[in-house]
Amino acid sequence: MNKILVGLIFGAVLGALDGASAWFYPEVRSVIASIMVGSTIKGMLVGLLSGWFARKVNSTVWGIVAGSALGLAFAFAVAVMPSETGHHYLEIMAPGFVVGAIIGFLTQKMGTPVPAKRTS
């Protein structure tokens, strides 16, 4: 399995878990399905971009940095959206940062690396 596919799969799973964690906030339980779908899509986008980054740069540290930055950026984009329950920056951005870091790590460690190009 290539690194981009690894990123997509883990991004979808971790994004769904991130969205499911909103259940612990009673004021958003009425929209839990849309939160889970949005978090899954957000996780898949972070996974896709982290997987692409992992194909280009073979460094676990930079993979974690890129994944966490992507997760934080996408979570910020979601946090600034207008909401009937108000803005919840910390509750949205902290898990997005952690999920992005995990995805960045997994895309570096798992999946088949791109074969080196031969120069002749």
Secondary structure, DSSP 8 states (H G I E B T S, - for coil): -BHHHHHHHHHHHHHHHHHHGGGGSGGGGGGHHHHHHHHHHHHHHHHHHHHHHHHH---HHHHHHHHHHHHHHHHHHHHTS--TT---HHHHHHHHHHHHHHHHHHHHHSSB--------
